[in-house]
């Protein structure tokens, strides 16, 4: 778990400064952003989210713990809502 946290911290440190200007940038990457958003909100995103939930259920049975299911559901929800959250944060929309 600490390795994931360290990786996330390094990732944010490397790319965090560029993210401050992401809302006011050009349109060079609009097509790939739209493609990734379509994948996440479309059938592919639903398949991945369902896979996360099913994997969590499987690990929950193996470990005899509900926490693996919670992690799977949380991952699926995060994937399904990620484009909306990113648009609201970087677009400056509060509601």
N, C-alpha and C positions, 0 to 999 in steps of 0.2 A: 504494500500500500504506500509505503514511503517512496518507492521508486516512481510510482505514478504521480504522486504529489510533486516530487522534484522535477519530473519531466514537465508537468503542467506549469510549474513555476518558471522553468527555463523557457518554455514556449511563450508564456505571457510576457516575460522580460524581453524576449527577442522581437516579438511582433506587437507588443503593446503600444509602442510609440506610433507606429503606423496606423493603428486602429483609431487614434484620436482624430485623424484626418479623413477617415473612410467615408463619412457622410457628405463631404464637400468635394470629393474627388471627381475625376473624369468618368467617362463611360466606357473605358477600354475593357473592363471585366464584366460589364452588365450581362452579356450573353451567357457566360459561364455561371454567373451567380443565378441567373434565371433558370438555367438548366438544372443546377443543383437544387434549387428551391422546388422546381417541378418534380424532381425525383423524390425529394423528401416528403412532399405533400401528396404525392401520387401513390400508385400501386407499389412501387419499389420501397418507399418509406413505410408503408403499411406492412409489407412483407418483413422488412427488417425489424420493425417494432414488434410484430407478432413473434418473430424468431427470438427476440430478446425475452419476451414474456414466457415463451415455451421453454427456453433454456433456463430461465429462473425457476420455473416450476420443476424442471428436471433436477436442478441442483438442490432445490428445496427438498425433494424426495430423498435424494442421495444423502444429504447432510442432516435430514430431519429437522430442518429449521425454516421458518417463514421468512427470514431475512433475505435469502436468495431470491424468493419470489418478489419481495419488495424492491430489490435492486433491479430485477428484470422489468417490472412495471414502471419504475422510475426512469429507466433508460428508454423504454418505449415512449413514455410521455414526453421526455426531453427531446427525443428525435422528432416526434410529431409536432411539437410546439416551437422548435428551434427557429424556423424561419420568421415566425411572427415576433418572437422575442428579439431576434437580431434586428429586424426592421424597426421595431419600436425603440430600441436602444440607440441604434446608429442614426435613425431618421429623426430623433428628437421628439417623437410622439409620446405623450404621456398616457393618453387614454384611447 
